[in-house]
Amino acid sequence: RRLLLVIPTMFLVSLIIFFIMSILPGDIVDVLSAGDIEIDKDTLKSQMGLDVPVYVQYARWLGIARDQNGEFAGLLQGNLGYSWWRGLPVVELLASAWPVTLELAIMGLIASQLIALPIGIFSALRQDKWIDYLGRSFAIFCVSVPDLWLATLVIVYPAVWWGHMPPIMLIHFAEDPVGNLKMFIIPAVILAMG
């Protein structure tokens, strides 16, 4: 029963997100035409299928209505669409990003075990002693601090105080293993804290 509840839940979540995004001011046409007077916004909206009502856009995106080319090509057909900003299919963008996400997830998992296991062992061996209370307090602190906020602090404050900025461009593991580990260790520890 719970597995079957996933279907209406996903449908409802997609519906809410799609319509919330559609009521926000501005759209991709405004972004693409910013500062360029020669772009005809109406033509661009028509090419992107944004000149139809929102419920038709949702049906096209989902893949239950024909798009402007007369095809059923939407989410239900496995088509994640085309990035108007990057000019590439979304599947290609995801394919280029998943190795980095996987590496960060594995390093975060390893870091979380390196943090959690010693604290858990010391807390279990010294139950209700000062080291147990210290371990519990640290665990509560790690769970309580929002990852996004902490990551922002870790990037901004060293740049402001010491002029140190972490590398922004990805260093691939095959090219420079040490540089790659240096780049991923702090995000992995921040991810592991939760």
N, C-alpha and C positions, 0 to 999 in steps of 0.2 A: 504494500500500500504506500509506504513512504517513497519507494522508488518511483511509483507512478505519479506521486505528488511533485516530483522534480519537473515534469513537463509543464503543468500550469504555472508553477513557480517561475521557471525560466521565461515562459511567455510573458508573465506579468512584469517581471524585472526588466525584460527587454522593452516592453511597451512603455513602462514608466521612464526609463532612461532615454529612450528615443524621443518621447514627447517633451521631457524636460530640456533636452538638448535643442529641440526645435523652438522652444519659447525663449531661449536666451537671445539677447540682442546680438545682431551681426551674424554673418555666416561666412562660408569659405569664399564666396564671391567677393565679399567686402575685403577679405584678407588678400586675395589674389589681385584685386584691382586697386589696392591702396597706392595712391600716388601716381597711378597710370591713367591718364585721362582718355587715352585712345581705346580702352577696353569697353565694349558694349555689355553692360551688366545683364540686360535682358537675354541677349544671345547666349551668354555664358551660363545663366541660370537654366535656360532651355536645354543646352548641351548636357548639363549635369543632372537634369531631371528635377530641378528644384522649383519649377514653375507650376507644379501640380499641388493639390492639397496635401497636407501632412499625412493623412491616413493612407493616401495612395503611395507616398514616398515610403511609409513604413511597410506597406504590403510589397512594394518592389524590393526593398532592402531585405525583407524576410524571404522573398522568393515565391510568394503566392500570387503575384500579379506580374503581368508582362512589363518589361522596362521599355524605354523609348525606342529600343531596337526591335521590340516585339518578341523578346525572349524571356524565359523564366530563368533568371540567373541571380540568385540571391543566397542568403545565408543557409537556407535549407538544402541547397544544391551544393554546398561546400565552397561557395564563392564568397570570400570575405570582402570582396570589393577592390577598389582601386584608390590609392592614396592621391587625392587631388593636390596635396601639398608637395609630396615627394615625386609624384609622377610614376609610381611603381605599383604593382599589385601588392596588396597587404600581405599575402602569403609569402612573397619574397622578402618583405621587410621583417616578418616574423622569423623566417628561416635564417636571416642574417643575425638576428638578435638572440635566438635560443641558446647557442653555445655559451655566450657570456652569462646569461641567466642561469644556466645549468652549473657553470663553474662557480658563480657566486653562491648558489644554493648549496652546493657540496661543501664549499669552504665554510659557509655559515653553519652547516650541520656539524662539521668537524669542530669548529670553534665553540659551538654550543655544548658539545660533549666535553671539550677541554675545560669549559667553565663550570658546567653543571655537575659532572661526576665528582671532582674533588670536593666541592662544596657539600654535595649530598653525603659523601662518605664521612667527611669530618663532622657534619651535623649529626649523622647517625651514631658515630662512635662517641661523641661528646654531647649527648642529648641533654638539653636544658643547661648547658654550660655557656660561657661567654662566646666561644667560637661558634656554637650552634645559633645563638642569637645574632651574631655578626653575619653568619651565612644566610639566615632567614631574612635579615634586613637587606642584605645585598640583593638577594633574589627578588624581594618585593620592590626594591628600587629599580632593578633591571626590567621587571614586568611593567612598572608604572611609567617609566620614561618613554614618551613616544619616539619611535625610531626616526621618523622624518625630522622631528625637531632636533634630536641629537645629531643626526647626520648634517643638518644645516649648520649647527654650531661648530662641528668638527671641521667643516669646510671654511666657514667665514672667519672664526676667531684666529686661527693660525695665520690666515692671509692678512688680517688687519694688524695683529700684534707683531708677527715676525716676518711678514712678507713672503710666507711660504704658501704656495698653492699646489695642491696635489695634481698629478698629471691628468689631463682631460682626455687626451686621445688614448684609445685602447692599445695597450702593449700586449701582443699575443704571446701566449706561453711558449709556443714553438720558437719565436724570435728571441725572447729574453725572459727565461723562467724567473730569475730573481726580480727583475723589474715588474713582471706580471704579479708575483706574489706581494711585492711592496704595494702595488696598486690596489689589490683586492683585500689585503689583510684588515684594514680599518673598516671598510664596508661589511666584511664578513663578521667581524666582532660586534659591530652595531646590530647587524641582523641576528646574531646569536644571542644577544642580551635578552631578548624576549623569551 
